[in-house]
Amino acid sequence: GSLRTPRAMADVGQKRHNSDWGGGNRDRKRKKNFAPKPGQAARREIDVACAKGDTAAAFAAFDAAVGSGEPLQPHSFNVLLHLCSGGTSAGGNYKDDAKTADGATPPAPKVVVPPKDAVHPERANAIFNKMVELDVQRTEMTYTALARIEAASGEPRRALEVVKRLIDERLTPKLRTFAPALHAFCVKGDIEGALEAESEIAKAGIELSEAEYGALLTAYADAERWEDGLALLRRMREEIRTLSTPLMESTRGFFDRHPGWSIEESADVDEATGAATSAPSGKKMQLAAINLSASDRAALLAGIGKLAREREAKSSFDGFVRWLARRGPLPYLVDGANVGMYNQNFQESRFNFNQVEKAMNALRPLARDTHAARRDACGGGEPAPVVPSTANESNRPGDSPTGDAPPADAPPGDSPPGDAAGAPATAEDLALTEAGDIDVDALVSRPGVNTPVNFLHVRRVRGGPANHPRARTLLDGWKRCGELFVCPAGSNDDWYWLYAAVASGDDAFLVSNDEMRDHAFQMLPAPRLFAKWKERHQVRFHMSAATGLEFYHPPPYTACVQEGRDGDWWLFPGDDGEWTCAVRK
């Protein structure tokens, strides 16, 4: 309890330092362990110099390392080659960095082909030869830098040969590897060379970016190949939703130079209807709803089906596909879990069946309207019969063709559904593809059902909130009316409603607030097609005591690049929200 003297306190502090903080021999041992490894100092010098764009210091550090025999890793060779190609390494805030008004370092503009005086071909050649001499591993970054240097030197053909050498070494190219050759061909006016580079890009399974479209469009204008330029714009509208400022400038330049065309001073688009007017010509236009083409829809559906079969019990998913082939197309599909859990407590899993019924009740007249329009388009026909609505549930001989669903406590069967009379249906009868997927053209040639269909996982219809009398009444009603599909145990219900929604045609809608960004959706093989489909078919909703239930359907048009049916106008949406209009004079 006595107070310590300053000397005693100092001793305690000294003991604590020695015993707890690694003093004495441990301190000396730690310093010894942190001795730099061979090549570390050279790497640090090269990294700092390259990050600052100091070519003299970077090359001096490289020469010193080679002269002293210090080992250099592939990273150091690559950052040096990148510096030789007119670039600097990422990272490193240095006092001499340029600053914006708010003090931030501005992002460097993307340069595909650097100026000729910004590259160092002789140095790059020496560095690359040293890599080969020392058998240092080359990477895509190595060859991208060499391609940039060749392109900057006015040698697009040699830049393309660099990429082919990369492929010969069994490395995987990126768009940035091909881009220097394509852009340099365009600058030289060598359209055929640019198209060859584009062909190689497509062969590698890589899509063009806005920069490549802009370069090609300008090259077509320079060569006065107007029809080829218009064809490029038609391809571009399938890939690019809105145009960046540089691409918009290239597009305006193309039409400014195109005989018989002009760029309007302004274009106004009604966000509710898609009706557009341009000035000063007063041209009246109407934006259309752009849906997936038949081939794109089939490709997206096949991709979803492949992923689902890899992650689901194959027999269950195949049974579901056969059910859909007999039952579909479906007019409105409800992501029941998303609607039932809206504004609920997720931790307590307070699933609200009344919310789902509220959505179903509001959708029933909309589904009937869709069915009536489909029936008229198909030349008449009755709604598809109600059939069992679980992926594994099979009709047994003697079952009613109305397909009353089994009681909630009865587990689904293991065999896939047959037809309504109990006999198995063949793939030909159900119009399936060879891979076992829905033939969309055949499916949408029928009117399908006239009710919305609610998709729920089996765990949602058994136990917990599902045992409440009100929930049982709703579940039984949905089953009797063919408004419920129960996804089997061990499955992901997302695959089921997504597959059915894509297969059900241009006038089918999915009701869900799910942003569909999780891991499962990221695995889809055609993200561009999925995003395009989602934009046209997802119906979001809001539900509250104050406002009731509100649905937010997609607008009746697609905000994307569009061409007039008679080919007399084009509308281009910009990233800034403004529209640019080109009209035929």
C-alpha positions as CSV (number, residue, x, y, z in Angstrom):
1,G,0.0,0.0,0.0
2,S,3.0,2.3,0.2
3,L,3.8,4.8,-2.6
4,R,6.6,3.9,-5.0
5,T,9.6,6.2,-5.4
6,P,10.3,7.5,-8.9
7,R,13.3,5.2,-9.0
8,A,11.1,2.2,-8.1
9,M,8.6,3.2,-10.8
10,A,11.4,3.5,-13.4
11,D,12.6,0.0,-12.4
12,V,9.2,-1.4,-12.9
13,G,9.0,0.2,-16.3
14,Q,12.4,-1.2,-17.2
15,K,11.4,-4.7,-16.1
16,R,8.2,-4.5,-18.1
17,H,10.1,-3.3,-21.2
18,N,12.6,-6.1,-20.9
19,S,10.2,-9.0,-20.1
20,D,7.0,-8.0,-22.0
21,W,8.2,-6.1,-25.0
22,G,11.1,-8.3,-26.2
23,G,14.1,-6.6,-24.8
24,G,17.6,-8.0,-24.4
25,N,18.7,-10.9,-26.6
26,R,15.2,-11.1,-28.1
27,D,15.5,-7.5,-29.4
28,R,18.9,-8.3,-31.0
29,K,17.5,-11.5,-32.5
30,R,14.5,-9.7,-33.9
31,K,16.7,-7.1,-35.6
32,K,18.7,-9.9,-37.1
33,N,15.6,-11.6,-38.5
34,F,14.5,-8.4,-40.2
35,A,17.6,-8.1,-42.4
36,P,16.5,-7.4,-46.0
37,K,16.4,-10.3,-48.3
38,P,18.4,-10.3,-51.6
39,G,16.7,-8.2,-54.2
40,Q,14.3,-6.4,-51.7
41,A,16.2,-3.1,-51.7
42,A,16.3,-3.1,-55.5
43,R,12.6,-3.9,-55.7
44,R,11.8,-1.0,-53.3
45,E,13.8,1.4,-55.3
46,I,12.2,0.3,-58.6
47,D,8.7,0.4,-57.2
48,V,9.1,4.0,-55.8
49,A,10.7,5.3,-59.0
50,C,8.0,3.7,-61.2
51,A,5.2,4.9,-59.0
52,K,6.6,8.5,-59.4
53,G,7.2,8.0,-63.1
54,D,10.9,8.7,-62.6
55,T,12.4,6.8,-65.5
56,A,16.0,7.8,-64.8
57,A,15.9,6.5,-61.3
58,A,14.0,3.4,-62.2
59,F,16.4,2.4,-65.0
60,A,19.4,3.2,-62.8
61,A,18.1,1.0,-60.0
62,F,17.5,-1.8,-62.6
63,D,21.1,-1.4,-64.0
64,A,22.5,-1.5,-60.5
65,A,20.7,-4.6,-59.6
66,V,21.7,-6.4,-62.8
67,G,25.3,-5.3,-62.4
68,S,25.5,-6.5,-58.8
69,G,23.7,-9.8,-59.6
70,E,20.8,-9.0,-57.3
71,P,17.8,-11.3,-58.1
72,L,14.8,-9.5,-59.5
73,Q,11.3,-10.9,-59.3
74,P,8.7,-10.8,-62.3
75,H,7.0,-7.9,-60.5
76,S,10.0,-5.6,-60.9
77,F,10.4,-6.5,-64.6
78,N,6.7,-5.9,-65.2
79,V,6.5,-2.5,-63.5
80,L,9.6,-1.4,-65.5
81,L,8.0,-2.5,-68.8
82,H,4.8,-0.7,-67.8
83,L,6.9,2.4,-67.2
84,C,8.5,1.9,-70.6
85,S,5.1,1.8,-72.2
86,G,4.1,5.2,-70.8
87,G,2.5,4.1,-67.6
88,T,3.2,4.5,-63.9
89,S,2.5,2.0,-61.1
90,A,-0.5,2.3,-58.9
91,G,-0.2,3.5,-55.3
92,G,2.1,6.0,-53.5
93,N,1.0,9.5,-52.6
94,Y,3.9,11.7,-53.3
95,K,4.2,15.4,-52.6
96,D,4.7,16.2,-56.3
97,D,1.4,14.5,-57.3
98,A,-1.1,16.8,-59.0
99,K,-4.0,17.6,-56.7
100,T,-7.6,18.6,-57.4
101,A,-9.3,21.6,-55.8
102,D,-10.5,19.4,-52.9
103,G,-7.0,18.0,-52.3
104,A,-7.6,14.6,-53.9
105,T,-5.3,13.0,-56.4
106,P,-7.2,13.0,-59.7
107,P,-7.6,9.6,-61.5
108,A,-5.3,9.2,-64.4
109,P,-7.1,9.2,-67.7
110,K,-7.1,5.8,-69.5
111,V,-4.6,5.9,-72.3
112,V,-4.7,2.9,-74.7
113,V,-2.0,4.1,-77.1
114,P,0.5,6.4,-75.4
115,P,2.3,9.2,-77.4
116,K,5.4,8.0,-79.2
117,D,7.7,10.2,-77.1
118,A,6.3,8.7,-73.8
119,V,7.6,5.2,-74.5
120,H,11.1,3.7,-74.3
121,P,11.3,0.8,-76.8
122,E,15.1,0.3,-76.5
123,R,15.0,0.1,-72.8
124,A,11.9,-2.2,-73.0
125,N,13.8,-4.5,-75.4
126,A,16.8,-4.7,-73.0
127,I,14.5,-5.5,-70.0
128,F,12.5,-8.1,-71.9
129,N,15.7,-9.8,-73.2
130,K,17.0,-10.0,-69.6
131,M,13.8,-11.7,-68.6
132,V,14.3,-14.3,-71.3
133,E,18.0,-14.7,-70.5
134,L,17.2,-15.3,-66.8
135,D,14.1,-17.3,-67.6
136,V,11.9,-15.0,-65.5
137,Q,8.2,-15.9,-65.8
138,R,6.4,-13.7,-68.3
139,T,2.7,-12.7,-67.7
140,E,-0.1,-11.0,-69.5
141,M,1.1,-7.7,-68.1
142,T,4.5,-8.3,-69.7
143,Y,3.1,-8.6,-73.2
144,T,0.5,-5.8,-72.7
145,A,3.3,-3.4,-72.1
146,L,5.2,-4.6,-75.2
147,A,2.0,-4.2,-77.3
148,R,1.5,-0.7,-76.1
149,I,5.0,0.2,-77.0
150,E,4.7,-1.2,-80.5
151,A,1.3,0.6,-81.0
152,A,2.8,3.9,-79.8
153,S,5.7,3.4,-82.3
154,G,3.2,3.2,-85.1
155,E,3.4,-0.6,-85.5
156,P,0.0,-2.1,-85.0
157,R,0.8,-5.2,-86.9
158,R,3.7,-5.9,-84.5
159,A,1.5,-5.1,-81.6
160,L,-1.0,-7.8,-82.7
161,E,1.9,-10.3,-83.2
162,V,2.9,-9.6,-79.5
163,V,-0.6,-10.7,-78.5
164,K,-0.3,-13.9,-80.6
165,R,3.0,-14.7,-78.9
166,L,1.3,-14.4,-75.5
167,I,-1.4,-16.9,-76.6
168,D,1.3,-19.2,-77.9
169,E,2.9,-19.2,-74.4
170,R,-0.5,-20.3,-73.1
171,L,-1.2,-17.1,-71.3
172,T,-4.7,-15.6,-71.2
173,P,-5.0,-12.2,-72.9
174,K,-7.2,-9.4,-71.7
175,L,-8.9,-6.6,-73.6
176,R,-6.1,-4.3,-72.7
177,T,-3.7,-6.7,-74.4
178,F,-5.5,-6.4,-77.7
179,A,-6.7,-2.8,-77.5
180,P,-3.4,-1.1,-78.5
181,A,-3.3,-2.9,-81.8
182,L,-6.9,-2.2,-82.6
183,H,-6.6,1.5,-81.7
184,A,-3.4,1.9,-83.6
185,F,-4.9,0.3,-86.7
186,C,-7.8,2.7,-86.5
187,V,-5.4,5.7,-86.2
188,K,-3.5,4.6,-89.3
189,G,-6.8,4.2,-91.2
190,D,-6.2,0.4,-91.6
191,I,-9.8,-0.8,-91.2
192,E,-9.0,-4.3,-92.3
193,G,-6.3,-4.6,-89.7
194,A,-8.7,-3.2,-87.0
195,L,-11.3,-5.8,-88.0
196,E,-8.6,-8.5,-87.7
197,A,-7.8,-7.4,-84.2
198,E,-11.5,-7.3,-83.4
199,S,-11.9,-10.8,-84.7
200,E,-9.0,-12.0,-82.4
201,I,-10.7,-10.3,-79.5
202,A,-14.0,-12.1,-80.2
203,K,-12.1,-15.4,-80.6
204,A,-10.7,-14.9,-77.1
205,G,-14.3,-14.5,-75.8
206,I,-13.8,-10.8,-74.9
207,E,-16.3,-8.0,-75.4
208,L,-15.3,-4.6,-76.7
209,S,-15.5,-1.6,-74.4
210,E,-16.7,1.9,-75.3
211,A,-13.2,3.0,-76.2
212,E,-13.0,0.4,-79.0
213,Y,-16.4,1.2,-80.3
214,G,-15.5,4.9,-80.4
215,A,-12.2,4.2,-82.2
216,L,-13.9,2.0,-84.8
217,L,-16.7,4.5,-85.4
218,T,-14.2,7.3,-86.0
219,A,-12.2,5.1,-88.3
220,Y,-15.3,4.3,-90.4
221,A,-16.1,8.0,-90.6
222,D,-12.5,8.8,-91.7
223,A,-12.9,6.1,-94.4
224,E,-16.4,7.3,-95.3
225,R,-17.7,3.8,-94.8
226,W,-21.1,5.0,-93.6
227,E,-23.1,1.8,-93.8
228,D,-20.4,-0.1,-91.9
229,G,-20.5,2.6,-89.2
230,L,-24.3,2.3,-88.9
231,A,-24.0,-1.5,-88.6
232,L,-21.4,-1.0,-85.8
233,L,-23.9,1.2,-84.0
234,R,-26.6,-1.5,-84.2
235,R,-24.1,-3.9,-82.6
236,M,-23.1,-1.4,-80.0
237,R,-26.7,-0.9,-78.9
238,E,-26.8,-4.6,-77.8
239,E,-23.7,-4.1,-75.6
240,I,-23.8,-0.6,-74.2
241,R,-26.8,0.8,-72.3
242,T,-25.7,4.5,-72.0
243,L,-22.8,6.3,-73.7
244,S,-19.9,7.9,-71.9
245,T,-18.8,11.4,-72.9
246,P,-16.0,10.2,-75.2
247,L,-18.2,7.7,-77.0
248,M,-20.9,10.2,-77.3
249,E,-18.4,12.6,-78.9
250,S,-17.4,9.9,-81.4
251,T,-21.0,9.2,-82.2
252,R,-21.8,12.9,-82.8
253,G,-18.7,13.2,-85.0
254,F,-19.9,10.3,-87.1
255,F,-23.3,11.8,-87.8
256,D,-21.9,15.3,-88.2
257,R,-19.7,14.0,-91.1
258,H,-22.3,11.6,-92.5
259,P,-23.9,13.1,-95.6
260,G,-27.6,13.5,-95.2
261,W,-27.6,13.3,-91.4
262,S,-27.4,16.0,-88.7
263,I,-27.3,16.1,-84.9
264,E,-30.2,17.9,-83.3
265,E,-29.6,20.7,-80.8
266,S,-31.8,19.0,-78.2
267,A,-33.9,15.9,-77.5
268,D,-36.6,15.6,-74.8
269,V,-37.9,12.1,-73.7
270,D,-41.0,11.7,-71.6
271,E,-39.8,9.4,-68.8
272,A,-43.3,7.9,-68.3
273,T,-44.1,7.0,-72.0
274,G,-40.9,7.1,-73.9
275,A,-42.3,9.7,-76.4
276,A,-39.5,11.9,-77.7
277,T,-39.2,15.2,-79.5
278,S,-36.1,16.8,-81.0
279,A,-35.3,20.4,-81.9
280,P,-35.1,22.3,-84.1
281,S,-36.6,19.8,-86.6
282,G,-39.6,18.9,-84.3
283,K,-39.1,15.2,-85.0
284,K,-41.5,13.0,-83.1
285,M,-40.2,9.6,-82.0
286,Q,-41.2,6.7,-79.7
287,L,-38.8,4.6,-77.8
288,A,-39.7,0.9,-77.9
289,A,-39.4,-1.8,-75.3
290,I,-36.3,-3.9,-76.2
291,N,-36.6,-7.5,-75.1
292,L,-34.2,-10.4,-75.4
293,S,-33.9,-11.9,-78.8
294,A,-35.0,-15.5,-79.2
295,S,-31.4,-16.7,-79.3
296,D,-30.4,-14.6,-76.3
297,R,-33.3,-15.8,-74.3
298,A,-32.5,-19.4,-75.1
299,A,-28.8,-18.9,-74.2
300,L,-29.8,-17.3,-70.8
301,L,-32.3,-20.0,-70.0
302,A,-29.8,-22.7,-70.9
303,G,-27.2,-21.0,-68.6
304,I,-29.7,-20.9,-65.7
305,G,-30.7,-24.5,-66.2
306,K,-27.1,-25.7,-66.3
307,L,-26.2,-23.9,-63.1
308,A,-29.4,-25.1,-61.4
309,R,-28.8,-28.8,-62.3
310,E,-25.2,-28.5,-61.0
311,R,-26.4,-27.3,-57.7
312,E,-29.8,-28.9,-57.3
313,A,-31.0,-32.5,-57.3
314,K,-31.2,-33.0,-61.0
315,S,-34.4,-35.1,-60.9
316,S,-36.1,-32.3,-58.9
317,F,-35.2,-29.6,-61.3
318,D,-36.0,-31.7,-64.4
319,G,-39.3,-32.5,-62.8
320,F,-39.9,-28.8,-62.4
321,V,-39.0,-28.1,-66.0
322,R,-41.5,-30.7,-67.2
323,W,-44.2,-29.2,-64.9
324,L,-43.5,-25.7,-66.4
325,A,-43.6,-27.1,-69.9
326,R,-47.2,-28.3,-69.3
327,R,-48.3,-25.4,-67.1
328,G,-46.7,-22.4,-68.7
329,P,-46.2,-19.8,-69.7
330,L,-46.8,-18.0,-66.4
331,P,-48.0,-14.4,-66.5
332,Y,-46.9,-13.2,-63.1
333,L,-44.5,-15.0,-60.8
334,V,-44.1,-14.1,-57.1
335,D,-40.9,-14.5,-55.1
336,G,-42.9,-15.6,-52.1
337,A,-40.0,-15.4,-49.6
338,N,-39.2,-11.8,-50.6
339,V,-42.8,-10.7,-50.3
340,G,-43.6,-12.6,-47.2
341,M,-40.5,-11.3,-45.4
342,Y,-40.9,-7.7,-46.5
343,N,-40.5,-5.4,-43.4
344,Q,-40.5,-8.4,-41.2
345,N,-38.0,-9.5,-38.5
346,F,-35.5,-11.8,-40.3
347,Q,-33.9,-13.1,-37.1
348,E,-37.3,-14.4,-35.8
349,S,-38.3,-15.5,-39.3
350,R,-41.7,-13.8,-39.0
351,F,-43.0,-14.8,-42.4
352,N,-46.2,-12.9,-43.3
353,F,-48.6,-15.0,-45.4
354,N,-51.1,-12.2,-45.4
355,Q,-48.6,-10.0,-47.3
356,V,-48.2,-12.7,-49.9
357,E,-52.0,-13.0,-50.3
358,K,-52.3,-9.3,-50.7
359,A,-49.8,-9.3,-53.6
360,M,-51.5,-12.4,-55.1
361,N,-54.9,-10.8,-54.9
362,A,-53.7,-7.6,-56.6
363,L,-52.0,-9.7,-59.4
364,R,-55.0,-11.9,-60.2
365,P,-56.8,-9.4,-62.5
366,L,-53.4,-8.5,-64.1
367,A,-52.7,-12.2,-64.8
368,R,-56.2,-12.6,-66.4
369,D,-55.5,-9.6,-68.6
370,T,-52.2,-11.0,-69.7
371,H,-53.8,-14.4,-70.4
372,A,-56.6,-12.9,-72.4
373,A,-54.0,-11.0,-74.6
374,R,-52.0,-14.2,-75.1
375,R,-55.1,-16.2,-75.9
376,D,-56.1,-13.6,-78.6
377,A,-52.6,-13.7,-80.0
378,C,-52.6,-17.5,-80.1
379,G,-56.0,-17.7,-81.7
380,G,-58.0,-18.8,-78.7
381,G,-57.5,-21.6,-76.2
382,E,-58.3,-22.4,-72.6
383,P,-56.0,-21.9,-69.6
384,A,-53.6,-24.7,-69.0
385,P,-55.0,-27.3,-66.5
386,V,-53.9,-27.1,-62.9
387,V,-51.2,-29.8,-62.2
388,P,-49.4,-30.7,-59.0
389,S,-47.1,-27.9,-58.0
390,T,-44.1,-29.4,-56.3
391,A,-40.9,-30.3,-58.2
392,N,-41.1,-34.0,-57.2
393,E,-44.9,-34.5,-56.9
394,S,-46.2,-37.0,-59.5
395,N,-49.8,-37.6,-60.5
396,R,-50.9,-41.1,-59.6
397,P,-53.5,-43.0,-61.6
398,G,-56.9,-41.9,-60.5
399,D,-55.7,-38.4,-59.5
400,S,-58.1,-35.6,-60.4
401,P,-56.9,-33.6,-63.5
402,T,-57.4,-30.5,-61.4
403,G,-54.4,-31.6,-59.4
404,D,-55.2,-30.9,-55.8
405,A,-51.9,-30.6,-54.0
406,P,-51.0,-33.1,-51.3
407,P,-51.5,-32.2,-47.6
408,A,-48.8,-30.1,-46.1
409,D,-47.5,-32.9,-44.0
410,A,-47.1,-35.3,-46.9
411,P,-43.5,-35.2,-48.3
412,P,-43.2,-34.7,-52.0
413,G,-42.7,-37.9,-54.1
414,D,-39.3,-38.7,-55.7
415,S,-40.5,-39.1,-59.3
416,P,-40.9,-36.2,-61.7
417,P,-44.5,-35.2,-62.7
418,G,-46.2,-36.9,-65.5
419,D,-49.1,-35.5,-67.5
420,A,-52.4,-34.7,-66.1
421,A,-53.8,-38.2,-66.7
422,G,-50.9,-39.9,-65.0
423,A,-48.9,-41.1,-68.0
424,P,-45.4,-39.7,-68.4
425,A,-45.0,-37.0,-71.1
426,T,-42.2,-37.3,-73.6
427,A,-39.8,-34.5,-74.4
428,E,-41.4,-34.1,-77.8
429,D,-44.8,-33.8,-76.1
430,L,-43.5,-31.1,-73.8
431,A,-41.5,-29.3,-76.5
432,L,-38.1,-29.5,-74.6
433,T,-34.7,-29.0,-76.1
434,E,-32.2,-31.7,-76.4
435,A,-30.6,-30.5,-73.2
436,G,-33.9,-30.9,-71.4
437,D,-34.7,-27.1,-71.2
438,I,-37.9,-25.3,-72.2
439,D,-38.3,-24.6,-75.9
440,V,-39.4,-21.0,-75.3
441,D,-40.9,-20.5,-78.8
442,A,-43.1,-23.5,-78.3
443,L,-44.1,-22.5,-74.7
444,V,-45.1,-18.9,-75.5
445,S,-47.2,-20.1,-78.5
446,R,-49.8,-21.1,-75.9
447,P,-51.8,-18.9,-73.6
448,G,-50.7,-20.7,-70.5
449,V,-52.3,-20.1,-67.1
450,N,-54.5,-17.1,-66.1
451,T,-53.3,-16.9,-62.5
452,P,-50.2,-15.6,-60.7
453,V,-47.9,-18.3,-59.3
454,N,-46.3,-18.0,-55.9
455,F,-42.9,-19.8,-55.4
456,L,-42.1,-20.9,-51.9
457,H,-39.5,-23.2,-50.5
458,V,-40.9,-26.3,-48.7
459,R,-39.7,-25.1,-45.3
460,R,-42.0,-22.1,-45.7
461,V,-45.1,-24.2,-46.0
462,R,-44.4,-26.6,-43.1
463,G,-44.2,-25.7,-39.5
464,G,-43.8,-22.3,-37.8
465,P,-46.0,-19.5,-39.2
466,A,-47.4,-22.0,-41.8
467,N,-49.2,-23.9,-39.0
468,H,-51.4,-20.8,-38.2
469,P,-55.0,-21.4,-39.3
470,R,-55.0,-18.4,-41.6
471,A,-51.8,-19.6,-43.3
472,R,-53.2,-23.1,-43.8
473,T,-56.3,-21.6,-45.4
474,L,-54.2,-19.5,-47.8
475,L,-51.9,-22.3,-48.7
476,D,-54.8,-24.7,-49.4
477,G,-56.4,-22.0,-51.6
478,W,-53.3,-21.4,-53.6
479,K,-52.8,-25.1,-54.1
480,R,-56.4,-25.6,-55.3
481,C,-56.1,-22.8,-57.8
482,G,-52.7,-23.8,-59.1
483,E,-51.2,-20.6,-57.6
484,L,-48.4,-22.3,-55.6
485,F,-45.2,-24.0,-56.6
486,V,-43.3,-25.6,-53.7
487,C,-39.6,-25.9,-54.1
488,P,-38.1,-29.1,-52.7
489,A,-35.9,-29.5,-49.6
490,G,-32.2,-28.8,-50.2
491,S,-33.0,-26.5,-53.2
492,N,-32.5,-22.8,-53.8
493,D,-35.9,-21.4,-54.8
494,D,-34.2,-18.5,-56.7
495,W,-33.3,-20.9,-59.5
496,Y,-36.9,-22.1,-59.9
497,W,-38.7,-18.7,-60.2
498,L,-35.9,-17.2,-62.3
499,Y,-35.9,-20.1,-64.8
500,A,-39.8,-19.9,-65.0
501,A,-39.8,-16.2,-65.4
502,V,-37.2,-16.2,-68.2
503,A,-39.0,-19.0,-70.0
504,S,-42.4,-17.4,-69.8
505,G,-41.8,-14.8,-72.5
506,D,-41.7,-11.1,-73.1
507,D,-45.0,-10.3,-71.2
508,A,-44.1,-12.3,-68.0
509,F,-43.2,-10.4,-64.9
510,L,-41.4,-11.4,-61.6
511,V,-42.6,-9.6,-58.5
512,S,-39.6,-9.2,-56.1
513,N,-37.5,-6.6,-54.5
514,D,-34.5,-8.9,-54.6
515,E,-31.6,-7.1,-56.3
516,M,-30.2,-10.5,-57.5
517,R,-26.6,-9.6,-56.8
518,D,-25.6,-12.4,-54.5
519,H,-23.2,-15.2,-55.4
520,A,-25.7,-17.4,-57.1
521,F,-26.6,-14.7,-59.7
522,Q,-23.0,-13.7,-60.2
523,M,-22.3,-17.2,-61.5
524,L,-24.7,-16.7,-64.5
525,P,-22.7,-17.1,-67.7
526,A,-24.3,-14.1,-69.5
527,P,-24.5,-11.2,-67.0
528,R,-25.2,-8.7,-69.8
529,L,-28.3,-10.8,-70.9
530,F,-29.4,-11.2,-67.3
531,A,-29.2,-7.5,-66.6
532,K,-31.2,-6.8,-69.8
533,W,-33.9,-9.3,-68.9
534,K,-34.1,-8.0,-65.4
535,E,-34.6,-4.5,-66.5
536,R,-37.7,-5.5,-68.6
537,H,-39.3,-8.1,-66.3
538,Q,-38.8,-7.3,-62.6
539,V,-41.7,-5.6,-60.8
540,R,-40.7,-4.1,-57.5
541,F,-43.3,-3.3,-54.8
542,H,-43.9,-1.3,-51.6
543,M,-46.3,-2.2,-48.9
544,S,-47.3,-0.1,-45.9
545,A,-50.4,0.7,-43.7
546,A,-50.4,4.2,-45.0
547,T,-50.1,3.6,-48.7
548,G,-51.2,0.0,-49.1
549,L,-49.6,-2.1,-51.8
550,E,-47.9,-0.5,-54.8
551,F,-46.3,-2.2,-57.8
552,Y,-43.6,-0.6,-59.9
553,H,-43.6,-2.1,-63.3
554,P,-40.8,-1.4,-65.8
555,P,-41.6,1.6,-68.1
556,P,-43.2,0.7,-71.5
557,Y,-39.9,1.5,-73.2
558,T,-36.2,0.7,-72.8
559,A,-33.8,3.6,-72.1
560,C,-31.0,2.5,-74.5
561,V,-29.7,3.3,-77.9
562,Q,-32.5,3.0,-80.4
563,E,-33.0,3.5,-84.2
564,G,-36.3,4.5,-85.9
565,R,-38.1,1.7,-87.7
566,D,-37.7,3.6,-91.0
567,G,-34.0,4.2,-90.2
568,D,-34.6,8.0,-90.2
569,W,-33.5,8.7,-86.6
570,W,-31.3,7.6,-83.8
571,L,-31.5,8.3,-80.0
572,F,-28.5,7.9,-77.7
573,P,-28.8,8.2,-73.9
574,G,-25.8,9.6,-72.2
575,D,-24.3,8.7,-68.8
576,D,-25.2,12.2,-67.7
577,G,-29.0,11.5,-68.3
578,E,-29.1,13.6,-71.5
579,W,-30.3,12.3,-74.9
580,T,-28.6,13.0,-78.2
581,C,-30.6,12.7,-81.4
582,A,-29.4,12.2,-85.0
583,V,-32.0,12.7,-87.8
584,R,-31.9,12.1,-91.5
585,K,-32.1,15.4,-93.4
